[in-house]
Amino acid sequence: ILNVEQSPQSLHVQEGDSTNFTCSFPSSNFYALHWYRWETAKSPEALFVMTLNGDEKKKGRISATLNTKEGYSYLYIKGSQPEDSATYLCAFIMEYGNKLVFGAGTILRVKS
Amino acid sequence: DAGVIQSPRHEVTEMGQEVTLRCKPISGHDYLFWYRQTMMRGLELLIYFNNNVPIDDSGMPEDRFSAKMPNASFSTLKIQPSEPRDSAVYFCASKRDTQGGELFFGEGSRLTVL
């Protein structure tokens, strides 16, 4: 059974704060790690697809890093804004597979 | 391009009734996934198809659940008979035939079984 864990479960920050959260996954048979943003009343949308150890991806104020040897990825948000409020999901894909296993997500609420 | 299209968006039914959820994937996507979202278990993979063939149905809860993909542009998830514990949001998602490629989700079907 694949175990993909995300922490913290939820986070409340003030506008302008920078924040980060963690996704832990099995370090063996790694193929790819995805990050998705899921806004209330919408469907999840992909933020990053990461495949190489040491990968760093950036989209505006959001960035992510990947460590496949130790089995974790960090998502960073610099200068959080209320529109960043969402659930952030990571998904793990094993080698030779297309099956995405999602973590439970981190709920981020940014107060103005 | 149209995204993944799911119907119905909302379904309220009584225990014991048959429920059919429908999904049209993005044209050209070879993989189709059915997920269920609940408070307790988050996004849970039920089944996925490649080129209309079921590849992994190990997440299907029990025999009451079945899924089909008769052609590349249509899939159904059926629950018969439905039970209150089946109440959840069911998402369909599709992706291209590239390993590691991102999923594109539909808007979900919210099912309530009374």
Interface residues (C-beta under 8 A of the other chain):
Chain A: Y31 A32 H34 Y36 K42 S43 P44 E45 A46 V49 T51 L89 A91 I93 Y96 G97 N98 K99 L100 V101 F102 G103 A104 G105
Chain B: Y31 F33 Y35 G42 L43 L45 Y48 N50 I55 D56 F91 K95 Q99 G100 G101 E102 L103 F104 F105 G106 E107 G108
